């Protein structure tokens, strides 16, 4: 089963994503430090991360995880997409992004386009 690591400091977003993707193996983290600890113990097929979080940004998290796994697929989910793109075009170095709020179908389509259907 494909494993997705979802990182967001908003418990409601984590809950929504867990209900939206029941056929995947999901692990939730509330911040970048927790995500790094999880990723050091478990193989991850896809990282879904918020961009603005307290302990480190999504960009910092992506960089640290890609040091270990350069081909890691990444989906950024943020409520600040337009602002971030204007301030820091490099944040688009993920394979895909969604702006909050997003539709569940849009999330599912993005995940399937990145890692395929669960096996």
PyMOL commands that place a pseudoatom at each C-alpha (Angstrom):
pseudoatom trace, name=CA, resn=UNK, resi=1, chain=A, elem=C, hetatm=0, pos=[0.000, 0.000, 0.000]
pseudoatom trace, name=CA, resn=UNK, resi=2, chain=A, elem=C, hetatm=0, pos=[1.327, 3.439, -0.903]
pseudoatom trace, name=CA, resn=UNK, resi=3, chain=A, elem=C, hetatm=0, pos=[2.307, 5.594, 2.060]
pseudoatom trace, name=CA, resn=UNK, resi=4, chain=A, elem=C, hetatm=0, pos=[1.498, 9.302, 2.306]
pseudoatom trace, name=CA, resn=UNK, resi=5, chain=A, elem=C, hetatm=0, pos=[2.947, 11.569, 4.983]
pseudoatom trace, name=CA, resn=UNK, resi=6, chain=A, elem=C, hetatm=0, pos=[0.643, 14.533, 5.618]
pseudoatom trace, name=CA, resn=UNK, resi=7, chain=A, elem=C, hetatm=0, pos=[2.003, 17.528, 7.525]
pseudoatom trace, name=CA, resn=UNK, resi=8, chain=A, elem=C, hetatm=0, pos=[-0.173, 20.410, 8.695]
pseudoatom trace, name=CA, resn=UNK, resi=9, chain=A, elem=C, hetatm=0, pos=[-0.430, 22.345, 11.946]
pseudoatom trace, name=CA, resn=UNK, resi=10, chain=A, elem=C, hetatm=0, pos=[-4.237, 22.446, 11.591]
pseudoatom trace, name=CA, resn=UNK, resi=11, chain=A, elem=C, hetatm=0, pos=[-5.885, 19.345, 13.084]
pseudoatom trace, name=CA, resn=UNK, resi=12, chain=A, elem=C, hetatm=0, pos=[-9.040, 19.963, 11.034]
pseudoatom trace, name=CA, resn=UNK, resi=13, chain=A, elem=C, hetatm=0, pos=[-7.068, 19.792, 7.770]
pseudoatom trace, name=CA, resn=UNK, resi=14, chain=A, elem=C, hetatm=0, pos=[-5.383, 16.558, 8.889]
pseudoatom trace, name=CA, resn=UNK, resi=15, chain=A, elem=C, hetatm=0, pos=[-8.774, 15.057, 9.714]
pseudoatom trace, name=CA, resn=UNK, resi=16, chain=A, elem=C, hetatm=0, pos=[-10.261, 16.114, 6.368]
pseudoatom trace, name=CA, resn=UNK, resi=17, chain=A, elem=C, hetatm=0, pos=[-7.363, 14.599, 4.428]
pseudoatom trace, name=CA, resn=UNK, resi=18, chain=A, elem=C, hetatm=0, pos=[-7.510, 11.339, 6.370]
pseudoatom trace, name=CA, resn=UNK, resi=19, chain=A, elem=C, hetatm=0, pos=[-11.185, 10.972, 5.453]
pseudoatom trace, name=CA, resn=UNK, resi=20, chain=A, elem=C, hetatm=0, pos=[-10.524, 11.961, 1.822]
pseudoatom trace, name=CA, resn=UNK, resi=21, chain=A, elem=C, hetatm=0, pos=[-7.821, 9.330, 1.209]
pseudoatom trace, name=CA, resn=UNK, resi=22, chain=A, elem=C, hetatm=0, pos=[-8.931, 6.165, 3.052]
pseudoatom trace, name=CA, resn=UNK, resi=23, chain=A, elem=C, hetatm=0, pos=[-7.440, 3.734, 0.550]
pseudoatom trace, name=CA, resn=UNK, resi=24, chain=A, elem=C, hetatm=0, pos=[-3.874, 4.950, 1.165]
pseudoatom trace, name=CA, resn=UNK, resi=25, chain=A, elem=C, hetatm=0, pos=[-1.666, 4.321, 4.175]
pseudoatom trace, name=CA, resn=UNK, resi=26, chain=A, elem=C, hetatm=0, pos=[-1.567, 7.717, 5.883]
pseudoatom trace, name=CA, resn=UNK, resi=27, chain=A, elem=C, hetatm=0, pos=[0.655, 9.086, 8.613]
pseudoatom trace, name=CA, resn=UNK, resi=28, chain=A, elem=C, hetatm=0, pos=[-0.075, 12.502, 10.073]
pseudoatom trace, name=CA, resn=UNK, resi=29, chain=A, elem=C, hetatm=0, pos=[2.372, 15.021, 11.549]
pseudoatom trace, name=CA, resn=UNK, resi=30, chain=A, elem=C, hetatm=0, pos=[1.630, 18.395, 13.137]
pseudoatom trace, name=CA, resn=UNK, resi=31, chain=A, elem=C, hetatm=0, pos=[4.979, 19.999, 12.250]
pseudoatom trace, name=CA, resn=UNK, resi=32, chain=A, elem=C, hetatm=0, pos=[8.192, 19.542, 10.317]
pseudoatom trace, name=CA, resn=UNK, resi=33, chain=A, elem=C, hetatm=0, pos=[10.157, 18.054, 13.206]
pseudoatom trace, name=CA, resn=UNK, resi=34, chain=A, elem=C, hetatm=0, pos=[7.563, 15.317, 13.708]
pseudoatom trace, name=CA, resn=UNK, resi=35, chain=A, elem=C, hetatm=0, pos=[7.503, 14.679, 9.949]
pseudoatom trace, name=CA, resn=UNK, resi=36, chain=A, elem=C, hetatm=0, pos=[11.298, 14.277, 9.824]
pseudoatom trace, name=CA, resn=UNK, resi=37, chain=A, elem=C, hetatm=0, pos=[11.173, 11.753, 12.661]
pseudoatom trace, name=CA, resn=UNK, resi=38, chain=A, elem=C, hetatm=0, pos=[8.434, 9.759, 10.924]
pseudoatom trace, name=CA, resn=UNK, resi=39, chain=A, elem=C, hetatm=0, pos=[10.186, 9.835, 7.542]
pseudoatom trace, name=CA, resn=UNK, resi=40, chain=A, elem=C, hetatm=0, pos=[13.387, 8.530, 9.119]
pseudoatom trace, name=CA, resn=UNK, resi=41, chain=A, elem=C, hetatm=0, pos=[11.487, 5.435, 10.297]
pseudoatom trace, name=CA, resn=UNK, resi=42, chain=A, elem=C, hetatm=0, pos=[9.041, 4.754, 7.454]
pseudoatom trace, name=CA, resn=UNK, resi=43, chain=A, elem=C, hetatm=0, pos=[9.256, 4.789, 3.646]
pseudoatom trace, name=CA, resn=UNK, resi=44, chain=A, elem=C, hetatm=0, pos=[7.151, 7.595, 2.170]
pseudoatom trace, name=CA, resn=UNK, resi=45, chain=A, elem=C, hetatm=0, pos=[5.769, 7.689, -1.390]
pseudoatom trace, name=CA, resn=UNK, resi=46, chain=A, elem=C, hetatm=0, pos=[4.248, 11.172, -1.180]
pseudoatom trace, name=CA, resn=UNK, resi=47, chain=A, elem=C, hetatm=0, pos=[4.631, 14.163, 1.113]
pseudoatom trace, name=CA, resn=UNK, resi=48, chain=A, elem=C, hetatm=0, pos=[1.614, 16.441, 1.426]
pseudoatom trace, name=CA, resn=UNK, resi=49, chain=A, elem=C, hetatm=0, pos=[2.615, 19.496, 3.414]
pseudoatom trace, name=CA, resn=UNK, resi=50, chain=A, elem=C, hetatm=0, pos=[1.347, 22.871, 4.431]
pseudoatom trace, name=CA, resn=UNK, resi=51, chain=A, elem=C, hetatm=0, pos=[3.762, 25.674, 3.614]
pseudoatom trace, name=CA, resn=UNK, resi=52, chain=A, elem=C, hetatm=0, pos=[3.557, 27.978, 6.638]
pseudoatom trace, name=CA, resn=UNK, resi=53, chain=A, elem=C, hetatm=0, pos=[4.003, 26.058, 9.898]
pseudoatom trace, name=CA, resn=UNK, resi=54, chain=A, elem=C, hetatm=0, pos=[5.519, 27.019, 13.265]
pseudoatom trace, name=CA, resn=UNK, resi=55, chain=A, elem=C, hetatm=0, pos=[8.737, 24.977, 13.546]
pseudoatom trace, name=CA, resn=UNK, resi=56, chain=A, elem=C, hetatm=0, pos=[9.829, 25.067, 9.901]
pseudoatom trace, name=CA, resn=UNK, resi=57, chain=A, elem=C, hetatm=0, pos=[8.321, 25.987, 6.556]
pseudoatom trace, name=CA, resn=UNK, resi=58, chain=A, elem=C, hetatm=0, pos=[7.171, 23.394, 4.081]
pseudoatom trace, name=CA, resn=UNK, resi=59, chain=A, elem=C, hetatm=0, pos=[10.075, 24.447, 1.872]
pseudoatom trace, name=CA, resn=UNK, resi=60, chain=A, elem=C, hetatm=0, pos=[12.594, 23.661, 4.633]
pseudoatom trace, name=CA, resn=UNK, resi=61, chain=A, elem=C, hetatm=0, pos=[10.904, 20.323, 5.275]
pseudoatom trace, name=CA, resn=UNK, resi=62, chain=A, elem=C, hetatm=0, pos=[10.983, 19.400, 1.582]
pseudoatom trace, name=CA, resn=UNK, resi=63, chain=A, elem=C, hetatm=0, pos=[14.665, 20.283, 1.365]
pseudoatom trace, name=CA, resn=UNK, resi=64, chain=A, elem=C, hetatm=0, pos=[15.591, 18.159, 4.365]
pseudoatom trace, name=CA, resn=UNK, resi=65, chain=A, elem=C, hetatm=0, pos=[13.554, 15.169, 3.222]
pseudoatom trace, name=CA, resn=UNK, resi=66, chain=A, elem=C, hetatm=0, pos=[14.923, 15.368, -0.318]
pseudoatom trace, name=CA, resn=UNK, resi=67, chain=A, elem=C, hetatm=0, pos=[18.478, 15.209, 1.069]
pseudoatom trace, name=CA, resn=UNK, resi=68, chain=A, elem=C, hetatm=0, pos=[17.606, 11.627, 1.995]
pseudoatom trace, name=CA, resn=UNK, resi=69, chain=A, elem=C, hetatm=0, pos=[15.229, 10.912, -0.860]
pseudoatom trace, name=CA, resn=UNK, resi=70, chain=A, elem=C, hetatm=0, pos=[15.769, 13.164, -3.896]
pseudoatom trace, name=CA, resn=UNK, resi=71, chain=A, elem=C, hetatm=0, pos=[12.859, 11.709, -5.888]
pseudoatom trace, name=CA, resn=UNK, resi=72, chain=A, elem=C, hetatm=0, pos=[10.235, 12.173, -3.175]
pseudoatom trace, name=CA, resn=UNK, resi=73, chain=A, elem=C, hetatm=0, pos=[6.953, 13.406, -4.680]
pseudoatom trace, name=CA, resn=UNK, resi=74, chain=A, elem=C, hetatm=0, pos=[5.556, 16.518, -2.985]
pseudoatom trace, name=CA, resn=UNK, resi=75, chain=A, elem=C, hetatm=0, pos=[2.153, 18.203, -2.925]
pseudoatom trace, name=CA, resn=UNK, resi=76, chain=A, elem=C, hetatm=0, pos=[2.035, 21.585, -1.172]
pseudoatom trace, name=CA, resn=UNK, resi=77, chain=A, elem=C, hetatm=0, pos=[-1.331, 22.600, 0.269]
pseudoatom trace, name=CA, resn=UNK, resi=78, chain=A, elem=C, hetatm=0, pos=[-1.518, 26.199, 1.472]
pseudoatom trace, name=CA, resn=UNK, resi=79, chain=A, elem=C, hetatm=0, pos=[-3.841, 29.099, 2.009]
pseudoatom trace, name=CA, resn=UNK, resi=80, chain=A, elem=C, hetatm=0, pos=[-1.119, 31.525, 0.916]
pseudoatom trace, name=CA, resn=UNK, resi=81, chain=A, elem=C, hetatm=0, pos=[-0.257, 30.305, -2.575]
pseudoatom trace, name=CA, resn=UNK, resi=82, chain=A, elem=C, hetatm=0, pos=[-0.497, 33.555, -4.479]
pseudoatom trace, name=CA, resn=UNK, resi=83, chain=A, elem=C, hetatm=0, pos=[1.528, 35.485, -1.905]
pseudoatom trace, name=CA, resn=UNK, resi=84, chain=A, elem=C, hetatm=0, pos=[4.203, 32.812, -1.666]
pseudoatom trace, name=CA, resn=UNK, resi=85, chain=A, elem=C, hetatm=0, pos=[4.564, 32.491, -5.422]
pseudoatom trace, name=CA, resn=UNK, resi=86, chain=A, elem=C, hetatm=0, pos=[5.108, 36.220, -5.735]
pseudoatom trace, name=CA, resn=UNK, resi=87, chain=A, elem=C, hetatm=0, pos=[7.581, 36.414, -2.829]
pseudoatom trace, name=CA, resn=UNK, resi=88, chain=A, elem=C, hetatm=0, pos=[9.459, 33.165, -3.430]
pseudoatom trace, name=CA, resn=UNK, resi=89, chain=A, elem=C, hetatm=0, pos=[9.027, 31.489, -6.822]
pseudoatom trace, name=CA, resn=UNK, resi=90, chain=A, elem=C, hetatm=0, pos=[11.169, 28.583, -5.612]
pseudoatom trace, name=CA, resn=UNK, resi=91, chain=A, elem=C, hetatm=0, pos=[8.345, 27.311, -3.412]
pseudoatom trace, name=CA, resn=UNK, resi=92, chain=A, elem=C, hetatm=0, pos=[6.888, 25.850, -6.613]
pseudoatom trace, name=CA, resn=UNK, resi=93, chain=A, elem=C, hetatm=0, pos=[9.593, 23.165, -6.578]
pseudoatom trace, name=CA, resn=UNK, resi=94, chain=A, elem=C, hetatm=0, pos=[6.959, 20.707, -5.497]
pseudoatom trace, name=CA, resn=UNK, resi=95, chain=A, elem=C, hetatm=0, pos=[5.368, 18.519, -8.151]
pseudoatom trace, name=CA, resn=UNK, resi=96, chain=A, elem=C, hetatm=0, pos=[1.952, 20.011, -7.431]
pseudoatom trace, name=CA, resn=UNK, resi=97, chain=A, elem=C, hetatm=0, pos=[0.164, 22.475, -5.181]
pseudoatom trace, name=CA, resn=UNK, resi=98, chain=A, elem=C, hetatm=0, pos=[-3.367, 23.124, -3.981]
pseudoatom trace, name=CA, resn=UNK, resi=99, chain=A, elem=C, hetatm=0, pos=[-4.731, 26.302, -2.479]
pseudoatom trace, name=CA, resn=UNK, resi=100, chain=A, elem=C, hetatm=0, pos=[-6.863, 26.063, 0.650]
pseudoatom trace, name=CA, resn=UNK, resi=101, chain=A, elem=C, hetatm=0, pos=[-9.738, 25.667, 0.733]
pseudoatom trace, name=CA, resn=UNK, resi=102, chain=A, elem=C, hetatm=0, pos=[-9.701, 22.805, -1.729]
pseudoatom trace, name=CA, resn=UNK, resi=103, chain=A, elem=C, hetatm=0, pos=[-12.271, 20.270, -2.890]
pseudoatom trace, name=CA, resn=UNK, resi=104, chain=A, elem=C, hetatm=0, pos=[-11.794, 16.658, -1.830]
pseudoatom trace, name=CA, resn=UNK, resi=105, chain=A, elem=C, hetatm=0, pos=[-12.044, 15.513, -5.453]
pseudoatom trace, name=CA, resn=UNK, resi=106, chain=A, elem=C, hetatm=0, pos=[-9.257, 17.918, -6.406]
pseudoatom trace, name=CA, resn=UNK, resi=107, chain=A, elem=C, hetatm=0, pos=[-7.048, 16.551, -3.620]
pseudoatom trace, name=CA, resn=UNK, resi=108, chain=A, elem=C, hetatm=0, pos=[-7.719, 12.971, -4.692]
pseudoatom trace, name=CA, resn=UNK, resi=109, chain=A, elem=C, hetatm=0, pos=[-6.978, 13.772, -8.351]
pseudoatom trace, name=CA, resn=UNK, resi=110, chain=A, elem=C, hetatm=0, pos=[-3.675, 15.427, -7.401]
pseudoatom trace, name=CA, resn=UNK, resi=111, chain=A, elem=C, hetatm=0, pos=[-2.609, 12.466, -5.248]
pseudoatom trace, name=CA, resn=UNK, resi=112, chain=A, elem=C, hetatm=0, pos=[-3.501, 9.897, -7.914]
pseudoatom trace, name=CA, resn=UNK, resi=113, chain=A, elem=C, hetatm=0, pos=[-1.698, 11.910, -10.602]
pseudoatom trace, name=CA, resn=UNK, resi=114, chain=A, elem=C, hetatm=0, pos=[1.466, 11.908, -8.453]
pseudoatom trace, name=CA, resn=UNK, resi=115, chain=A, elem=C, hetatm=0, pos=[1.590, 8.327, -7.150]
pseudoatom trace, name=CA, resn=UNK, resi=116, chain=A, elem=C, hetatm=0, pos=[-1.177, 6.463, -8.931]
pseudoatom trace, name=CA, resn=UNK, resi=117, chain=A, elem=C, hetatm=0, pos=[-3.972, 4.398, -7.490]
pseudoatom trace, name=CA, resn=UNK, resi=118, chain=A, elem=C, hetatm=0, pos=[-3.303, 2.415, -4.320]
pseudoatom trace, name=CA, resn=UNK, resi=119, chain=A, elem=C, hetatm=0, pos=[-2.259, -1.190, -4.797]
for i in range(1, 119): cmd.bond("trace and resi %d" % i, "trace and resi %d" % (i + 1))
show_as sticks, trace
zoom trace
